[in-house]
């Protein structure tokens, strides 16, 4: 059984990894601004989001959820978000 401090440290590490999968900055294109807020809870979720400039001031974005599907889907989502 994990001690309270060990469980808290493990949660902080998972939350940090999840936060790395989110866009680092606010995106502005013309009159549109996209931003996000990340507030981790007691468990690490399977939600992810990204937004980016495409061309000529156009933006792209995607939102996904892989929670409740076991371990492999979140790993593939992490690869897609970071290397896609």
N, C-alpha and C positions, 0 to 999 in steps of 0.2 A: 504494500500500500504506500502511495506517495505521501510524503509529508506535505503540510500546507505550503511551506516555502518552495518545495520542489514543484508542486502542482502550479503554483503562481508563476514561477520562472518558466515552466514549460508553456503555460498559456501565453505569457509575454512573448516568447520566441515565436509561437505560432501566429500570434496577432501581428508581429513584426513582419514575418514572411508574407502574410496576407496583404499587409499594407504596401509591400514592394510591388504587388501586382496591380496597383492602382496608378493612374496618371499622376505625375509629379507636379504639374502646373495647371493653372486655369487656362482655357483656350478661348481666344477672342478672334472672331472673324466677322467683320462688318458690324452689324447691330446685335449679333448674337454672342453671348458669353456662356461657356459651359464650365461648371466646377462641380466638385463633389465633396462630401464630408464622410469620413470613416470613423465610426465609433464602435470599437470592438466590444462584444459582450462576453459572457462566460465561456462560450464555445466558439470555435472558428467556423465560419460559415463557408458556403460554396458559391457566393455571389462574386461576380467580377464585372468590371466595366473598363472601357477604354474609349478615348475620343482623340481625334487627330485631324490635321489639315490634309486635304486631298490635293486640290489644285484650284487656282483661280478663286480663292476665298471660300471654297466649299469645304464642309466638314463631314467626317464620317464618325460613327460611333457604334459600339455594340455593348450589349448587356447580356450576361449569362448567369446560369445557376446550375451547379453540379452537386448540390448537397443531397444527402440521402442516397447516393448511388455507389457507395463504397470508396475505396482508396484510388483506383486507377483514374477515374474521370477527373478528379481535381488535379492530378499530376499532369494529365494531358491538357487541361485548361491552363495550367501554369506555363506549359511549353508554348501553347498557342498565344497567350497574352505576351510573353516575353520574347518570342522568336518569330511571331507571325508577321 
